Amino acid sequence: MSDTPTPHIELYVRSLVPDGAHERQAAVIERLETLDQNDAIEDFSVIVWGKQVSRESAAAHTEEGRYILNRVAEFKQWALSNNVSLESFYQTTEISSEITDDYSAMILPVMGLAEYAGGELQHVAPCTNGDVVHTIMDRLERLEAGEPPAIEQEASNASIV
């Protein structure tokens, strides 16, 4: 029996999505339900977020806005600690407006997965490690197989010269 706690999964989904994304979101939620039923995960929650968030916006000062900004900051810290990148999935853009001042906004991915074990963030998907993209589906497959995140396995296979 493993000493690793069964993970809790947070799935972040964008509310207004391009064609085909609803089907992908539904497929991921179905896989999470199966993992939950098979006790491969402790449980999961689905959090709906928008297309973008700006630190300067009124929405950023709401409970929901602070929650999303704090989570994304936590994801970025995890990426730094694990030598992976989230930059292609959490992009920053400049918004020009005739009504308000110009501002920066963070574009949120259509879907993001955060895995917690014992209250600690263990994995974020999607993420990139060099040229390798670790997708949400990759992580769900590894959870089904009872395997650690691929980046964790890659790190343990690395040799020190």
C-alpha positions as CSV (number, residue, x, y, z in Angstrom):
1,M,0.0,0.0,0.0
2,S,1.3,3.5,-0.9
3,D,2.1,6.1,1.6
4,T,1.0,8.8,-0.9
5,P,-2.3,10.4,0.0
6,T,-5.1,10.0,-2.5
7,P,-5.2,13.2,-4.5
8,H,-7.9,15.8,-4.7
9,I,-8.3,17.3,-8.2
10,E,-9.5,20.8,-9.1
11,L,-10.6,21.1,-12.7
12,Y,-10.8,24.7,-14.0
13,V,-13.0,25.2,-17.0
14,R,-13.7,28.3,-19.1
15,S,-17.3,29.2,-19.3
16,L,-17.5,30.5,-22.9
17,V,-15.4,28.2,-25.0
18,P,-14.6,27.6,-28.7
19,D,-16.3,24.9,-30.7
20,G,-15.4,21.3,-29.6
21,A,-14.1,22.4,-26.1
22,H,-17.4,21.5,-24.4
23,E,-16.9,17.9,-25.5
24,R,-13.3,17.9,-24.2
25,Q,-14.4,19.3,-20.9
26,A,-17.2,16.7,-20.6
27,A,-14.8,13.9,-21.4
28,V,-12.4,15.1,-18.7
29,I,-15.2,15.4,-16.1
30,E,-16.4,11.9,-17.1
31,R,-12.9,10.5,-16.5
32,L,-12.7,12.3,-13.2
33,E,-16.0,10.7,-12.1
34,T,-14.7,7.3,-13.0
35,L,-11.4,7.9,-11.1
36,D,-13.5,9.1,-8.1
37,Q,-15.8,6.0,-8.3
38,N,-12.7,3.7,-8.5
39,D,-11.1,5.5,-5.5
40,A,-8.1,6.6,-7.6
41,I,-8.7,10.1,-6.4
42,E,-10.1,11.4,-3.1
43,D,-12.6,13.7,-5.0
44,F,-12.7,16.5,-7.5
45,S,-14.2,19.9,-7.9
46,V,-15.0,21.8,-11.1
47,I,-14.3,25.6,-10.9
48,V,-15.6,27.8,-13.7
49,W,-13.5,30.8,-14.7
50,G,-13.7,33.3,-17.5
51,K,-11.5,33.9,-20.5
52,Q,-9.2,36.4,-18.7
53,V,-8.5,38.2,-15.5
54,S,-6.8,41.4,-14.8
55,R,-5.2,42.5,-11.5
56,E,-6.4,46.0,-12.1
57,S,-10.1,45.1,-12.7
58,A,-12.9,45.4,-10.2
59,A,-13.4,41.6,-10.6
60,A,-9.9,41.0,-9.3
61,H,-11.1,42.4,-5.9
62,T,-14.0,40.1,-5.5
63,E,-13.7,36.8,-3.6
64,E,-13.7,34.8,-6.9
65,G,-11.2,37.1,-8.6
66,R,-8.8,36.9,-5.6
67,Y,-9.2,33.1,-5.6
68,I,-8.3,32.7,-9.3
69,L,-5.4,35.1,-9.0
70,N,-4.1,33.3,-5.9
71,R,-4.5,29.9,-7.6
72,V,-2.6,31.0,-10.7
73,A,0.2,32.5,-8.6
74,E,0.4,29.1,-6.7
75,F,0.5,27.3,-10.1
76,K,3.3,29.5,-11.3
77,Q,5.3,29.0,-8.1
78,W,4.8,25.2,-8.5
79,A,6.1,25.5,-12.1
80,L,9.2,27.4,-10.9
81,S,9.9,24.8,-8.2
82,N,9.5,21.9,-10.7
83,N,11.4,23.5,-13.6
84,V,8.4,23.4,-15.9
85,S,6.6,26.1,-17.8
86,L,3.0,27.3,-17.8
87,E,3.7,30.3,-20.0
88,S,2.1,28.9,-23.1
89,F,-1.1,28.3,-21.2
90,Y,-1.3,31.4,-19.0
91,Q,-0.5,34.2,-21.3
92,T,-0.5,37.9,-20.6
93,T,-1.9,40.4,-23.1
94,E,-2.4,44.1,-23.3
95,I,-6.0,45.3,-23.6
96,S,-6.7,48.7,-25.3
97,S,-9.9,50.4,-24.4
98,E,-11.4,53.7,-25.4
99,I,-13.6,53.7,-22.3
100,T,-11.0,52.9,-19.6
101,D,-7.2,53.0,-19.4
102,D,-5.2,50.3,-21.2
103,Y,-4.5,47.4,-18.9
104,S,-2.8,43.9,-18.8
105,A,-4.9,40.8,-18.6
106,M,-4.0,37.1,-18.1
107,I,-5.6,34.8,-20.6
108,L,-6.8,31.7,-18.8
109,P,-6.7,28.3,-20.5
110,V,-9.9,26.6,-21.7
111,M,-9.1,23.9,-19.1
112,G,-6.6,23.5,-16.3
113,L,-6.0,20.7,-13.8
114,A,-4.5,21.1,-10.3
115,E,-3.7,18.0,-8.2
116,Y,-3.4,18.3,-4.5
117,A,-2.3,15.6,-2.0
118,G,-2.3,16.3,1.7
119,G,-3.2,19.9,0.9
120,E,-0.1,20.4,-1.1
121,L,0.0,21.2,-4.8
122,Q,1.5,18.2,-6.6
123,H,0.9,18.8,-10.3
124,V,-0.6,21.3,-12.7
125,A,-1.7,20.4,-16.3
126,P,-1.1,21.4,-18.9
127,C,2.5,22.3,-18.4
128,T,5.6,22.0,-20.6
129,N,9.0,20.5,-19.7
130,G,11.3,21.5,-22.5
131,D,9.6,20.4,-25.7
132,V,7.3,17.9,-23.9
133,V,3.7,19.0,-23.1
134,H,2.1,17.2,-20.2
135,T,-1.6,17.4,-20.9
136,I,-4.6,16.9,-18.6
137,M,-5.4,13.6,-20.4
138,D,-1.8,12.4,-19.8
139,R,-2.2,13.0,-16.1
140,L,-5.6,11.3,-15.9
141,E,-4.1,8.3,-17.7
142,R,-1.3,8.1,-15.2
143,L,-3.8,8.5,-12.3
144,E,-5.8,5.6,-13.7
145,A,-2.6,3.5,-13.8
146,G,-1.6,4.6,-10.2
147,E,1.5,6.4,-11.5
148,P,3.0,9.7,-10.3
149,P,3.0,12.7,-12.6
150,A,5.4,12.2,-15.5
151,I,7.6,15.2,-14.5
152,E,8.0,13.6,-11.0
153,Q,9.1,10.3,-12.7
154,E,11.4,12.2,-15.1
155,A,13.1,13.9,-12.1
156,S,13.6,10.7,-10.3
157,N,15.1,9.1,-13.4
158,A,17.6,11.9,-13.9
159,S,21.2,11.2,-13.0
160,I,23.5,13.5,-11.2
161,V,26.9,13.8,-12.9
